[in-house]
Amino acid sequence: MTQALEIAVFGGGCFWCTEAVFSELKGVRAVMPGYAGGSVPNPTYEQVSGGTTGHAEVIRVEYDPDEISYEDLLTVFFASHDPTQLNRQGADVGTQYRSTVLFTNEAQRKAAEAFIAKLNEDPPIGEARPEGGGPKAVTEVAPLNEFYPAEDYHRDYYRNNSSAPYCQLVINPKMEKLKERYARLLRNNN
């Protein structure tokens, strides 16, 4: 018997990056870039990028838990951005680029908190933690109160603009890392 689709919401910097990565995963039925975590209803990109709405750029992932687990989604999420950077990812700076997991149920909250605790104890596979422990994840874990879809021109940005400099310099390395480390989770691999 097939379960109903579930929703996961993640913010890991620019939503163009996270949308591109999660769109490649098996079991993911839809990825929608948008805004969440703030106080302004129906925000625009201009408002969110101004940093005064409290919203983060996020993606809403609709997935089939029979094909991909929430734990696998967390693994890809934490591997596809730097969760130790507070309110930034690379050159993208501001609270709108914070690392955040917005849970839709108690099981997701517990899983995210446990994942972060383990991440802060152990270095990622194949990476050494510096002497003294190194930086810790600063990822926010909070309930999803409201999700606002981004404007149409943000949707499928990487797929529609893969030759753009931002895609070449920022998104392509994330996609290569995804293919190298998580091939078993990709839509076209078995």
Sequence and secondary structure as in RCSB ss.txt:
>XXXX:A:sequence
MTQALEIAVFGGGCFWCTEAVFSELKGVRAVMPGYAGGSVPNPTYEQVSGGTTGHAEVIRVEYDPDEISYEDLLT
VFFASHDPTQLNRQGADVGTQYRSTVLFTNEAQRKAAEAFIAKLNEDPPIGEARPEGGGPKAVTEVAPLNEFYPA
EDYHRDYYRNNSSAPYCQLVINPKMEKLKERYARLLRNNN
>XXXX:A:secstr
     EEEEEEES HHHHHHHHTTBTTEEEEEEEEESSSSSS  HHHHHTT S  EEEEEEEE TTTS HHHHHH
HHHHSS TTSTTEETTEESGGG EEEEESSHHHHHHHHHHHHHHHHS  TT    TT       EEEE   EEE 
 GGGTTHHHH TTSHHIIIIIHHHHHHHHHH GGGBTT  
